[in-house]
Amino acid sequence: LLAEVTVTGRVKTVPSTLRKLLRDVDDVEAVRDVLALRLVLAPSVGAAAELAASLEQPTLSRPEAEALLCYAAYKQVVTRWREEPGRFKDFVARPKPNGYQSLHTNVRLPDDR
């Protein structure tokens, strides 16, 4: 179903953490996005047809297939790591005005960080 998956990451810099502390929070432990991962999914050419067949639907558009793949990846993430309550943002169902679509969430590491 996927032609390519790209995973990139970043560690929050000290200046960025300091700005967040000054702007939003007063405790360094409250900074939740110290480490971030981004998954970019590129559906295969036949992904929409394959998904439609597996869901017993006559057809699915490419955007519908892309959305389903995003939600499937999200489900895999929250199956493996505990999601931080109230931190899920769905920009697939409600894209930003500039057309940006993605899913954002925060998860806890196994050591509860």
C-alpha positions as CSV (number, residue, x, y, z in Angstrom):
1,L,0.0,0.0,0.0
2,L,3.0,2.3,0.6
3,A,5.5,3.3,-2.0
4,E,7.7,5.0,0.5
5,V,7.8,5.9,4.2
6,T,10.1,8.7,5.3
7,V,10.9,9.1,9.0
8,T,12.7,12.2,10.3
9,G,13.3,13.4,13.8
10,R,14.5,16.3,15.8
11,V,15.5,17.1,19.4
12,K,14.2,20.4,20.8
13,T,17.0,22.9,21.1
14,V,17.9,24.7,24.3
15,P,16.9,28.1,22.9
16,S,13.5,26.7,21.7
17,T,12.9,25.1,25.1
18,L,13.7,28.4,26.8
19,R,11.3,30.4,24.6
20,K,8.6,27.8,25.3
21,L,9.3,28.1,29.1
22,L,9.1,31.9,29.0
23,R,6.0,31.9,26.8
24,D,3.9,29.0,27.9
25,V,5.0,27.1,31.0
26,D,7.0,27.7,34.2
27,D,8.3,24.1,34.7
28,V,10.8,22.4,32.4
29,E,9.0,19.1,33.0
30,A,5.9,20.5,31.4
31,V,7.7,20.8,28.0
32,R,6.3,17.8,26.2
33,D,7.8,18.0,22.7
34,V,11.5,17.5,23.5
35,L,11.8,14.8,20.9
36,A,9.7,14.8,17.7
37,L,9.3,12.3,14.9
38,R,7.7,12.9,11.5
39,L,6.4,10.1,9.3
40,V,5.6,11.0,5.7
41,L,3.6,8.3,3.9
42,A,3.7,8.0,0.1
43,P,0.9,5.7,-1.1
44,S,1.7,3.2,-3.9
45,V,0.0,3.8,-7.3
46,G,-2.6,1.1,-6.6
47,A,-3.2,2.0,-2.9
48,A,-6.7,3.5,-3.5
49,A,-7.9,0.4,-5.4
50,E,-6.4,-2.0,-2.9
51,L,-8.0,-0.2,0.0
52,A,-11.3,0.0,-1.7
53,A,-11.3,-3.8,-2.4
54,S,-10.3,-4.6,1.2
55,L,-13.1,-2.4,2.5
56,E,-15.5,-3.8,0.0
57,Q,-16.1,-0.3,-1.4
58,P,-16.6,0.3,-5.2
59,T,-13.9,3.0,-5.3
60,L,-11.8,5.3,-3.1
61,S,-10.3,8.5,-4.2
62,R,-6.5,9.1,-3.7
63,P,-7.2,11.6,-0.9
64,E,-9.5,9.1,0.8
65,A,-6.8,6.4,0.6
66,E,-4.1,8.8,1.9
67,A,-6.4,9.7,4.9
68,L,-7.0,6.0,5.7
69,L,-3.3,5.3,5.6
70,C,-2.6,8.3,7.9
71,Y,-5.2,7.0,10.4
72,A,-3.7,3.4,10.1
73,A,-0.2,4.8,10.9
74,Y,-1.6,6.7,13.9
75,K,-3.3,3.6,15.2
76,Q,0.0,1.8,15.0
77,V,1.7,4.5,17.0
78,V,-0.8,4.7,19.8
79,T,-0.9,0.9,20.0
80,R,2.8,0.9,20.7
81,W,3.1,4.0,23.0
82,R,0.7,5.5,25.5
83,E,-0.9,8.7,24.0
84,E,-0.9,11.8,26.1
85,P,-4.6,12.7,26.7
86,G,-5.8,15.9,25.0
87,R,-2.8,16.2,22.7
88,F,-4.3,14.8,19.4
89,K,-4.8,17.2,16.5
90,D,-6.5,16.1,13.4
91,F,-5.6,18.2,10.4
92,V,-6.7,15.5,8.0
93,A,-10.4,15.8,8.8
94,R,-10.0,19.5,9.2
95,P,-7.2,20.8,7.1
96,K,-5.5,24.1,7.8
97,P,-6.6,27.0,5.5
98,N,-3.4,26.6,3.4
99,G,-4.3,22.9,2.7
100,Y,-1.9,21.4,5.3
101,Q,-3.0,17.9,6.3
102,S,-1.5,15.8,9.1
103,L,-2.1,14.1,12.4
104,H,-0.3,15.3,15.5
105,T,-0.1,13.6,18.8
106,N,2.1,13.2,21.9
107,V,3.0,9.9,23.3
108,R,4.8,8.7,26.4
109,L,8.1,6.7,26.2
110,P,8.3,3.4,27.9
111,D,10.0,5.0,30.9
112,D,7.0,7.4,31.2
113,R,8.8,10.5,29.8
